[in-house]
Amino acid sequence: MGRRRSRSLPCACGSIVAEGGRLITLDRIAEAPSRVAGACLTIGNFDGVHLGHAQLAGSLRAMADALAAPAIALTFDPHPVALLRPEAAPVPLVWTERKVALLKAAGVDDVGVFQTGPWLLGLSAREFFDRIIRGQFAARGIVEGSNFAFGRGRGGDAHQLRDWCADAGLRFASAPSFAIDGALVSSSRIRALLAEGDADAAARMLGRPHRLRGIVTHGAGRGAGLGIPTANLDGIDVVIPFDGVYAGRAILDDATYPAALNIGPNPTFGEQIRKVEAHLVGFDGDLYGRTLAVDVHARLRPARRFDGIDDLLAQIREDIARTVAVVAAAPYSTI
């Protein structure tokens, strides 16, 4: 199936609707909602909301409970690097609405999303502390990781923030780094694992499978002709794993389906266009024009050219059977 690239999912900028939770959109320095006055804060990009971020959110929750204060995560849309150095901006691991939902699931009460612009990027570290942390939120406490940097040119760091908090009477806590099997959990490491096709290792660092979402578009229709219809996903706005065949789970409305996922070109039919298509096991219906999400559990095999349709069909049936088995045994819930 061919993949059209002209369509995209709705941008999360401007008015944002959270998936399961309240949030605050911030596009200027103004008084924050009364429900977050005197909050405990954590600030960051939180790309992927991985296990390290979840640990930080847990520390924030503990501080907020001790102070009888709201626990608020502040994040950015888009990533500041997307405006400062677009060529270096990473492809995100999650879209903003999902980030909000995952932070809520990790234990925060509310999420504030900075609509990144000159009004924010021009603030020095001290101005950010005085005008945002103290002025806008009247924060009572801060929790950050040891590598936290903030303000114009990343001029402030966690040590400086700790000193300023002490001077202003704010509580400060530093969340330790989080490692799995000796490897530090980070968004960049997860991105690298997905670029290698190691979806299983990425899932262990995320605490759940990496999720793709796209709009189902028309393709060549070969899958339907072979009796194995596929949904062709366009407009994917997060990291796409390395080419290959993956076991996944599709999320459609309130239902889930095992999904055999093919990423990359189709060498058997001489196609070189990189595409993402999923066969939803047990689904019978029309998906065109709908938004479909797929959790990527594990890479089953690399893509390859087959000598004939019979060989291709035999392999697809094996891929589907393995997909069902992988998803059935998966330790992750769908969130």
C-alpha positions in Angstrom: 0.0 0.0 0.0 1.2 3.5 -0.8 1.5 6.1 1.9 0.3 9.6 1.4 2.3 12.2 3.3 0.2 15.3 2.8 -2.2 14.5 5.7 -1.2 15.1 9.3 -2.8 14.8 12.7 -4.3 17.9 14.4 -1.6 20.0 16.0 -1.5 20.0 19.8 -0.6 23.7 19.9 -3.0 26.3 21.1 -6.1 24.9 22.7 -5.1 21.5 24.0 -7.6 18.8 25.1 -6.1 16.4 27.6 -6.6 12.6 27.3 -8.0 12.0 30.8 -7.1 14.9 33.0 -7.0 18.7 33.5 -4.2 20.8 32.3 -3.2 24.4 32.0 -2.0 26.1 28.8 0.5 28.9 29.3 1.3 31.3 26.5 2.3 34.3 28.6 3.2 35.2 32.1 -0.1 35.6 33.9 -1.7 34.5 37.1 -2.1 30.7 37.2 -5.5 29.2 38.1 -6.3 29.3 41.8 -6.3 25.5 42.0 -2.6 25.4 41.6 -1.5 28.3 43.8 1.2 27.2 46.2 1.9 24.1 44.2 4.9 21.8 44.2 6.4 21.8 40.7 8.6 19.7 38.4 9.6 21.1 35.1 10.9 19.4 32.0 10.3 18.1 28.5 9.3 14.6 29.9 9.5 13.2 26.4 8.2 9.6 26.5 7.3 9.9 30.2 9.6 7.0 30.9 10.4 5.2 34.2 12.8 7.9 35.2 10.1 10.5 34.8 7.7 8.3 36.7 10.1 8.2 39.6 10.4 12.0 39.5 6.6 12.3 39.6 6.5 9.9 42.6 9.0 12.2 44.4 6.9 15.2 43.5 3.8 13.4 44.8 5.4 12.7 48.1 6.5 16.3 48.6 3.1 17.7 47.6 1.4 15.3 50.0 3.7 16.3 52.8 2.9 20.0 52.2 -0.8 19.5 51.4 -0.1 21.1 48.1 -1.0 20.4 44.5 1.5 18.4 42.4 2.0 20.1 39.1 4.2 19.1 36.1 5.2 21.9 33.7 6.2 20.9 30.2 6.7 22.5 26.7 4.9 22.4 23.4 6.9 22.4 21.2 10.3 21.4 22.5 12.3 24.6 22.9 15.0 23.2 20.6 12.4 23.1 17.8 12.5 26.9 17.8 16.1 27.5 18.8 17.8 24.9 16.6 15.1 23.3 14.4 17.7 21.1 12.6 18.6 19.5 16.0 15.1 19.0 17.3 14.4 15.4 18.2 11.4 13.6 16.8 9.1 13.3 19.9 8.3 10.0 21.6 4.8 11.1 22.5 2.4 13.7 21.4 1.4 16.4 23.9 -2.0 15.1 24.9 -0.6 11.7 25.6 2.2 13.2 27.6 -0.4 14.9 29.8 -2.3 11.7 30.3 0.8 9.7 31.2 2.0 12.4 33.7 -1.4 12.3 35.3 -1.2 8.5 35.5 2.2 8.9 37.2 0.6 10.8 40.0 0.5 14.6 39.2 -2.6 16.5 39.8 -2.4 18.9 36.9 -0.1 19.6 33.9 0.9 23.0 32.7 1.9 23.2 29.0 4.1 26.2 28.0 3.2 27.3 24.5 6.9 27.8 23.7 7.7 31.2 22.2 10.0 34.2 22.6 8.1 35.2 25.7 9.4 32.1 27.4 12.8 31.5 25.7 13.9 35.1 26.4 13.7 34.7 30.2 17.0 34.3 32.0 17.2 31.5 34.6 16.7 34.0 37.4 13.7 35.6 35.6 12.2 32.2 35.1 12.6 31.5 38.8 11.2 34.8 39.9 8.4 35.3 37.4 7.2 31.8 36.7 8.1 29.6 39.7 7.6 32.1 42.4 5.3 34.7 40.7 3.0 32.7 38.4 2.7 29.6 40.6 3.7 30.8 44.0 5.5 27.4 44.3 6.2 25.9 47.7 8.5 23.2 46.5 10.5 21.9 43.5 11.6 18.4 42.4 14.1 18.1 39.6 16.7 15.7 38.3 20.4 16.4 38.7 20.8 17.3 35.0 18.0 19.9 35.0 18.8 23.1 33.1 16.6 26.1 32.5 16.4 29.7 31.4 17.8 31.4 28.4 20.8 29.5 27.0 20.2 26.8 29.7 21.9 29.3 32.0 20.5 27.8 35.2 21.1 24.3 36.7 19.8 22.2 39.6 22.5 23.4 42.0 21.6 27.0 41.3 17.9 26.2 41.6 18.5 24.5 45.0 20.3 27.6 46.3 17.6 30.0 45.1 14.9 27.8 46.7 16.7 27.8 50.0 17.0 31.6 49.9 13.3 31.9 49.1 12.1 29.4 51.6 11.0 26.8 49.0 11.5 23.1 49.6 13.8 21.4 47.0 14.4 17.8 46.2 16.7 16.1 43.6 15.3 12.9 42.1 18.1 10.3 41.4 18.8 9.0 37.9 17.0 5.7 37.0 18.8 2.8 35.5 17.8 -0.6 34.2 20.4 -3.4 33.9 23.1 -0.7 34.4 21.8 1.5 31.5 20.6 5.0 32.4 17.0 5.5 31.3 16.6 8.6 29.1 14.6 9.8 26.2 17.6 9.8 23.9 18.5 6.2 24.8 14.9 5.1 24.1 15.1 6.9 20.8 18.3 5.1 19.9 16.8 1.7 20.8 13.8 2.4 18.5 16.2 3.4 15.8 17.8 0.0 16.2 14.5 -1.8 16.2 14.8 -2.9 19.8 11.2 -2.2 20.7 11.3 -4.6 23.6 14.2 -2.8 25.4 12.5 0.5 24.7 9.3 -0.7 26.3 11.3 -1.8 29.4 12.6 1.8 29.8 9.3 3.4 29.1 7.4 1.0 31.4 5.0 0.3 28.4 5.3 -0.2 24.6 6.1 2.7 22.4 2.9 4.0 20.8 2.4 5.2 17.2 -0.7 6.9 15.9 -1.8 7.9 12.4 -4.7 8.5 10.1 -5.8 5.4 8.1 -5.4 6.2 4.4 -6.0 4.2 1.2 -3.1 2.2 -0.2 -2.6 -0.2 -3.1 -5.1 -2.7 -1.5 -2.9 -5.7 -1.9 -3.5 -6.9 1.7 -7.3 -7.0 1.2 -6.8 -8.8 -2.1 -4.7 -11.5 -0.3 -7.4 -11.8 2.4 -5.2 -10.0 5.0 -6.3 -6.4 5.0 -4.0 -3.8 6.4 -4.5 -0.2 7.7 -2.1 2.2 6.1 -1.1 4.9 8.7 -0.3 8.4 7.6 0.7 11.5 9.5 2.6 9.7 12.3 4.0 12.4 14.5 6.3 10.4 16.8 9.5 8.3 16.4 8.9 5.4 14.0 11.0 2.3 14.8 13.6 0.8 12.4 12.2 -1.1 9.4 10.9 -4.6 10.1 7.9 -6.6 11.1 6.6 -6.1 14.7 4.1 -7.5 17.1 1.8 -4.8 18.3 -1.5 -4.0 19.8 -3.9 -1.6 18.1 -6.2 0.7 20.1 -9.4 1.7 18.5 -12.1 3.5 20.6 -12.5 1.3 23.6 -11.3 -2.0 22.0 -7.8 -3.4 21.4 -6.6 -5.9 18.8 -3.4 -7.8 18.2 -1.7 -6.0 15.3 1.0 -7.4 13.0 2.9 -4.2 12.0 5.1 -3.8 8.9 7.4 -0.8 8.8 9.4 0.1 5.7 9.2 -0.5 2.0 7.8 -3.6 0.3 10.6 -5.2 -1.6 8.4 -8.1 -2.8 6.4 -5.7 -4.9 9.3 -3.5 -5.8 8.1 -0.6 -3.6 10.7 1.7 -2.1 8.4 4.1 -0.1 8.7 3.7 3.6 5.3 3.1 5.1 3.6 1.8 8.2 0.8 -0.6 7.9 -1.0 -2.8 10.4 -3.2 -5.9 10.2 -5.7 -5.9 13.1 -6.3 -9.5 14.1 -10.1 -10.1 14.6 -11.2 -6.7 13.3 -13.8 -6.5 10.5 -14.8 -3.0 9.4 -13.9 0.2 7.7 -11.0 2.2 9.2 -10.4 4.8 6.4 -10.1 8.3 7.7 -10.0 7.2 11.4 -7.2 7.8 13.8 -5.5 4.5 14.9 -3.0 4.0 17.7 -0.7 1.0 17.8 1.6 -0.1 20.7 4.8 -1.6 19.4 5.7 -4.6 21.6 8.6 -6.4 19.8 10.4 -6.8 16.5 9.7 -10.2 15.0 12.0 -10.1 12.0 13.6 -7.8 9.4 11.8 -7.0 6.2 12.8 -9.1 3.2 11.9 -9.9 -0.4 9.8 -13.1 -1.0 10.0 -15.2 -4.2 6.3 -15.6 -4.6 2.8 -14.9 -3.1 2.6 -18.3 -1.5 5.9 -17.8 0.4 4.8 -14.3 1.4 1.4 -15.5 2.7 3.0 -18.3 4.7 5.3 -15.8 6.4 2.5 -13.3 7.1 0.4 -16.1 8.7 3.4 -17.0 10.9 3.9 -13.3 11.8 0.2 -13.0 12.8 0.4 -16.1 15.0 3.5 -14.8 16.7 1.9 -11.4 17.2 -1.1 -12.9 18.9 1.3 -14.9 21.2 3.5 -11.9 22.0 0.6 -9.6 22.8 -1.2 -12.3 24.9 2.0 -12.7 27.0 2.8 -9.0 27.3 3.1 -7.8 30.9 1.9 -4.3 30.0 -1.5 -2.8 30.4 -2.9 -0.5 27.8 -2.6 3.1 29.0 
